Amino acid sequence: MSDEHYEHFVRANAGGLDAKLTIREDGSVECVLHLGGMIKPSRYTLHGRYEPHTDTYGWLRVERVTLYQDEAFIDFPIEALGCELIYEVIKLSRSPVLQHPGDVLWVSAHWNKYFDLLLFPIRHVIECYEGLKYVLENDELDDLPPDLRQHINADFMRHLEDLVLRMDKMKFARVGSGS
């Protein structure tokens, strides 16, 4: 197996989302995610390992997330999620990317036309995100360990939303050799 390169993008007048995913021959993974637009732009780099379970299905286990903020890269405290960040990965034959017929994206946006890889957070990760959101909204942070509590605020949750919800069902097209 050689390195596999994938990309996902959606671009509209108000901003966009770009992601580049590399699964290296040794199983290491890097995913660069850039969200731009009317809200504060964010750029993340996810580092981890790809754990194949079959030829077409596996897990991307995130070991570290860096956030580009204020002209510097900083480690994002992903451990405050309360569980390991794992994405399910499904590789499939090239398929068209379709949007809902009523979606305004048909009018004002463009995106990768095909996808060969589908990525989404494992269900438990979404449940941990939702639980953490509930704890913050109901001012129950005192129930969390102090080493985790110190990171959790509205800004942290915005970044976590990018990493969990915005990456849900992300459709990547294979690029480069073998695409």
C-alpha positions as CSV (number, residue, x, y, z in Angstrom):
1,M,0.0,0.0,0.0
2,S,1.3,3.5,-0.8
3,D,0.2,6.8,0.8
4,E,-3.4,7.7,0.2
5,H,-4.4,11.3,-0.3
6,Y,-8.0,12.6,-0.1
7,E,-9.7,16.0,-0.1
8,H,-13.1,17.4,0.8
9,F,-14.3,20.9,0.1
10,V,-17.4,23.0,0.1
11,R,-17.1,26.6,-0.9
12,A,-19.8,29.3,-0.9
13,N,-20.0,33.1,-1.0
14,A,-20.0,33.2,2.8
15,G,-17.1,30.9,3.4
16,G,-16.1,27.3,3.1
17,L,-14.6,24.2,4.5
18,D,-11.5,22.4,3.1
19,A,-10.0,19.2,4.4
20,K,-7.0,17.2,3.3
21,L,-6.6,13.7,4.6
22,T,-3.4,11.6,4.2
23,I,-3.2,8.0,5.3
24,R,0.4,7.0,5.1
25,E,1.8,3.6,4.2
26,D,2.8,3.1,7.9
27,G,-0.8,3.8,9.1
28,S,-0.1,7.3,10.4
29,V,-2.7,9.9,9.5
30,E,-2.7,13.6,9.1
31,C,-5.9,15.6,8.4
32,V,-5.8,19.3,7.9
33,L,-9.2,21.0,8.4
34,H,-9.7,24.7,7.5
35,L,-13.1,26.4,8.1
36,G,-13.3,30.0,6.8
37,G,-16.1,32.5,6.5
38,M,-18.2,34.9,8.4
39,I,-17.4,33.3,11.8
40,K,-13.9,33.3,13.2
41,P,-11.9,31.1,10.8
42,S,-10.3,27.9,12.3
43,R,-7.6,25.6,11.1
44,Y,-6.8,22.2,12.7
45,T,-4.4,19.5,12.1
46,L,-5.4,16.0,13.4
47,H,-2.6,13.5,13.9
48,G,-3.4,9.8,14.5
49,R,-3.4,6.3,13.2
50,Y,-5.6,4.4,10.7
51,E,-6.7,1.1,12.1
52,P,-8.1,-1.0,9.3
53,H,-10.7,-3.6,10.2
54,T,-11.4,-4.8,6.6
55,D,-10.2,-3.6,3.2
56,T,-13.0,-1.0,3.1
57,Y,-13.7,-0.2,6.8
58,G,-11.5,1.1,9.6
59,W,-11.0,3.6,12.4
60,L,-9.1,6.8,12.4
61,R,-7.8,7.1,16.0
62,V,-6.9,10.7,16.7
63,E,-3.9,11.1,19.1
64,R,-3.3,14.8,18.9
65,V,-5.0,17.9,17.5
66,T,-3.2,21.2,16.8
67,L,-5.1,24.4,16.4
68,Y,-3.7,27.3,14.4
69,Q,-4.6,30.4,16.4
70,D,-3.1,33.8,16.8
71,E,-0.4,33.1,14.2
72,A,0.9,30.0,16.1
73,F,0.1,26.3,16.4
74,I,-1.1,25.2,19.8
75,D,-2.1,21.8,21.1
76,F,-5.8,21.5,21.4
77,P,-6.8,19.7,24.7
78,I,-8.9,17.0,23.0
79,E,-8.7,14.9,26.1
80,A,-11.3,17.2,27.7
81,L,-13.9,15.6,25.3
82,G,-13.8,12.8,27.9
83,C,-13.2,10.0,25.4
84,E,-10.9,9.1,22.6
85,L,-11.7,10.9,19.4
86,I,-12.3,8.1,16.8
87,Y,-13.8,8.5,13.4
88,E,-15.2,5.6,11.3
89,V,-13.8,5.4,7.8
90,I,-15.6,3.7,4.9
91,K,-13.8,3.4,1.6
92,L,-16.0,2.8,-1.4
93,S,-16.1,3.0,-5.1
94,R,-16.2,6.5,-6.6
95,S,-19.7,7.9,-6.0
96,P,-21.2,11.3,-6.8
97,V,-21.6,13.9,-4.0
98,L,-25.2,15.0,-4.1
99,Q,-26.9,17.7,-2.0
100,H,-30.6,17.9,-1.1
101,P,-32.6,19.5,-4.0
102,G,-33.9,22.2,-1.6
103,D,-30.4,23.1,-0.3
104,V,-29.3,26.7,-1.2
105,L,-25.8,25.2,-1.9
106,W,-27.1,24.3,-5.4
107,V,-27.3,28.0,-6.1
108,S,-24.2,29.5,-4.6
109,A,-21.6,26.9,-3.8
110,H,-19.4,24.2,-5.3
111,W,-17.9,21.1,-3.8
112,N,-15.9,18.0,-4.7
113,K,-18.0,16.2,-7.3
114,Y,-17.1,12.7,-6.2
115,F,-16.1,10.8,-3.1
116,D,-14.2,7.6,-2.3
117,L,-14.1,7.8,1.5
118,L,-16.7,8.6,4.0
119,L,-15.6,9.8,7.5
120,F,-17.8,10.2,10.6
121,P,-17.3,10.3,14.3
122,I,-18.1,7.0,16.1
123,R,-21.4,7.3,18.0
124,H,-19.8,7.4,21.5
125,V,-17.8,10.5,20.5
126,I,-21.0,12.4,19.6
127,E,-22.6,11.3,22.9
128,C,-19.6,12.6,24.8
129,Y,-19.7,15.9,22.9
130,E,-23.5,16.2,23.7
131,G,-22.9,15.4,27.4
132,L,-20.1,18.0,27.7
133,K,-22.4,20.6,26.0
134,Y,-25.1,19.7,28.5
135,V,-22.7,20.1,31.4
136,L,-21.6,23.5,30.2
137,E,-25.1,24.8,29.4
138,N,-26.4,23.7,32.9
139,D,-23.4,25.0,34.8
140,E,-22.4,21.6,36.1
141,L,-18.6,21.9,35.4
142,D,-17.8,21.3,39.1
143,D,-18.7,17.7,38.5
144,L,-15.7,17.3,36.1
145,P,-12.1,16.7,37.1
146,P,-10.2,20.1,37.6
147,D,-7.6,19.2,34.9
148,L,-10.4,18.9,32.3
149,R,-12.6,21.6,33.7
150,Q,-10.0,24.3,33.1
151,H,-10.3,23.9,29.3
152,I,-14.1,23.9,28.9
153,N,-15.7,27.1,27.8
154,A,-17.7,28.4,24.8
155,D,-14.6,28.8,22.7
156,F,-13.5,25.2,23.4
157,M,-17.0,23.9,22.5
158,R,-17.0,25.8,19.2
159,H,-13.7,24.0,18.3
160,L,-15.1,20.7,19.5
161,E,-18.2,21.2,17.4
162,D,-15.9,21.7,14.3
163,L,-14.1,18.5,15.1
164,V,-17.1,16.4,15.9
165,L,-20.2,17.7,14.1
166,R,-18.7,19.5,11.1
167,M,-16.7,16.3,10.2
168,D,-19.8,14.1,10.5
169,K,-20.4,12.3,7.2
170,M,-17.5,14.2,5.5
171,K,-17.1,12.9,1.9
172,F,-13.5,12.8,0.6
173,A,-12.4,12.3,-2.9
174,R,-9.1,10.4,-3.6
175,V,-6.5,12.6,-5.3
176,G,-3.1,12.0,-6.7
177,S,-1.9,8.6,-8.0
178,G,-4.6,6.0,-8.0
179,S,-7.5,8.4,-8.0
